[in-house]
Amino acid sequence: MTTRTERNEEKQKELIREENRELRKKIVLTAAKVILIIIVISLIFYFYTTYISSKIITVKEERIINEKIPESFNGLKIIQISDIHYGTTIFKDDIANLVKLINERNPDLVIFTGDLINKDYKLHEKEKEYLIKQLKNIKSTLGKYAIYGEEDEKYFDSIMTQSQFIILDNSYDLIYKNSNTPILIVGINTNNTDLEKSYAYFKEPTHNSNIYTISLLHKPDEIDSLIEKHNSDLILAGHSHNGQIRIPKIGGIIKKDGAKKYINEYYKINNSEIYISSGIGTNELGFRLFCRPSINFFRISSK
């Protein structure tokens, strides 16, 4: 027969066991809540970075005023696209949406500053045909121009030429609009840079030394060598993706070769205004954060 003391001890032990069970339940419930919160946050982060921050294209509008711009070009609309990297986060539907965004703005000039297809993506023939069809549908009143990025190798020439883009390969073109006074557009090949050939216009006996000049290059860190030797009023570049992941008060954190010094969307050096596109696609990381894909939309005028 158990004594009262023994019964009290047994009851005390049972109370302690019950308290331990309740504590374990609370720990399990708390851990489950924490895991659920982590899963929800991870899903939100994945959804945002993959389907919002990396997919929804924004349009950045800028007004450029320069007294060198001929009056006939006042109000000229230029759209710059860059770094599509088809096969990363960008596929057929995204290309159709991109073309729609461009055509809605009725541009006079459309400029592509390199990296059309992701270097590791195997493009199927039907996709190639689709790209040609869509890019050919891009409308412009004065022309479409493109330059090479470091990943533009196998498919680039055939897709862009069949899409009615003029490829500027260390070369230039004169653009006229309702007068005999043109502006100059220069395209630099980042894979085989030849600045003297690119700016050969200024060696022509009839050249205009004060002509408004737009320079296209892919890797923005080549800007210093460009402006050291040649005057350029507007420089459009890509490659950096503006860092692809941008942290408030810190800026872009992914710095690629060729975009370590110039990574942000705008700089002004001497008389050169420099715009660097955040691009459309992504690099190997495969997502963006606080750095939406974008197209640059410029309106230029002399006053």
Secondary structure, 3 states (H helix, E strand, C coil): CCCHHHHHHHHHHHHHHHHHHHHHHHHHHHHHHHHHHHHHHHHHHHHHHHHHCCCCCEEEEEEEECCCCCHHHCCEEEEEECCCCECCCECHHHHHHHHHHHHCCCCCEEEECCCCECCCCCCCHHHHHHHHHHHHCCCCCCEEEECCCCCCCCCHHHHHHHCCCEECCCEEEEECCCCCCCEEEEECCCCCCCHHHHCHHHHCCCCCCCCCEEEECCCHHHHHHHHHHCCCCEEEECCCHHHCEEECCCEECCCCCCCCCCCCCEEEECCEEEEECCCCCCCCCCCCECCCCEEEEEEEECC
